[in-house]
Amino acid sequence: MSNSESITGRVTPVLRWCAAGETGRGCGADAEERLFEALSGRWQDPPPTISMSLDPNITNQALGLEPSGLLETLASERGARFVDRYAGALNRFFDLALLYFYDQCAKAHVAMGFDAMWLGYWQMRLRDHAHLTDVFGRLMDIVDDGFGNAYFMYNSGLIDGPEQWRAWPWPVITRYASRGAAVYRLLRARWGRKLAIVPFVGPGLWENAWQPYGFTEFVTALRRDPGFAREAIGYFTMLTVAQVEAFCAAGARVLTLGEDLAYRSGPMLSPKLLEEFYGDGYRQITSAAHRRGAKIAIHCCGNTADLLEMFIDWGFDGAHAFEPTADNDLATARARVGDRLCLIGNIDVTHTLVDADREELASEVKRAVEAARGGGYILCSAHSHPAMSAERLRWMLEAVCGEGV
Amino acid sequence: MAEQLDKVQTAVSDLDMDNIAPLVREALDSGQAPKDVLDAMCAGMAKVGELFEQGEYYLADLVLAGEGMKEGVAVLEPLLAGETLDKKGTVVACTVKGDIHDIGKNLVCTMLSTSGFNVIDLGVDVHEDAIVEAVKANDANAVALSILLTPMVDSIGDAVKALQAAGLREKVKVAIGGACTTQELADRYGIDALGRDAVEAVRIFEGFCA
């Protein structure tokens, strides 16, 4: 067999897999265009929809599946022993497992009728049967999501100080970015006609800088060791810019950046410190997207009222979350930003998408849509949440199309 | 003499972290009583709380103030051993079962301690039985439950039920706080108060222990 035949032999199953995405109610490439228009500040009627609900429980509900049994396997004596022994070998299949996970997610989102779905590429590694680590020095516990699915929860950082930070085996930036883009390219090829796949670039500059290190420790470093803090933020800026470039080269026109800069009553850092340490990095990231003709939105939990002007100043085209539980008011946000920032989200995940009745949910969607008029708006849950009901996500989509109102 | 205490108070309220411990030593060297130095630090922390509520300071500033307090208290601690300090009440604080996030809980503990409460910090992922034991062992007036993740909200209910089963619910007030907490959630579990941040927590527990 010649080299080219060998390569073709290997590539053909991948092409076949990519071509096999199932038909749904979403509209794929057209959806990406509508997202792009919304992020350009233009009202779309009806507003496009996107999902960040990547929890296995949502996928299972939408596809009529039971929990995979992974949690029971990890908790069993034999399973735990096997994973503890072969974690290193299992980790070689990380990208494949991620691809399968997102493939199921995409299938579920097409079935629910979403226009778009986030795709977060984040390299994690099984440390043992109860823990994951990521390449950035975070330790995560594997826990039950309350529905029998494995769910990971940030535990602590693995990096003790600047010396250990400098010695950490950080991923090679170009390789990390191109692996994420490869996963994106495959999912886009398979599902892109039915569902826009929106790369979630992250986990950003702020979280990535403090979580491996510890919140108190990093906040203290901003004051006592600003040189180190800038070094850490600088690395993640380069990584994120490379991710943006790789995703854009793979065809992405719409991206999101994950960055929880606020908590329930306001920003975690003062605007002055945010600008001083992070402003330049965010501008590099948004410029990288804009240079390649893409739009980029920032996801930020918590009360973001005092950050909206900064988001615009940093070059973001949209902002996601507007959690109602953090007292975010969409109409006030719109009045403040006009059409300079596309608003995304604001549908409550603690009650509305968990146990509200159809009428209440429709009225909540109508309220958000009306409040967001005057600029771009993309309908989305305010966060991911394993307790959300797939049926209510469908009601949300039907309501925005006027079918359920 | 009061000038030394003013400097300590200002160092805390200005988040002048590098100077808090040296100024505490300076105040002690100048003859100030350890208890008075501690009071000056707490007054500085109260000012930090005020500035936070006025929007001048942010969450990270509360963290910095807390770290500065720890460094100052570390200087005072050996000198305060054996002294009886008046306390406003005893609060058992923890992050609930299944949840291991501790930023908010730690801030609440710091703010309560510096506001004159005896705080029993049980840490994170705390089972309801441990909460009951701590309330009994410390004759606590109140319980502070912190939670970030919605999947763990039932742990709040478990803690309340355990306090009820132990006959303690009438004796202790319970407050919750954290990203996923809402008034609906507080109502569902019969919680006495919902706090938005660590500074509001101080007011809530002062109300409980008045």
Interface residues (C-beta under 8 A of the other chain):
Chain A: D141 V143 D144 D145 G146 Y151 M153 Y154 N155 F215 T216 V219 T220 L222 R223 R224 Y263 R264 S265 G266 P267 M268 L269 S270 L273 C301 G302 T325 A326 V349 T350 H351 H385 P386 A387
Chain B: L15 M17 D18 G55 Y57 Y58 L59 A60 D61 V63 L64 G66 E67 G98 D99 I100 H101 I103 G104 N106 L149 T150 P151 M152 D154 G178 A179 C180 T181 T182 E184 L185 R196 D197
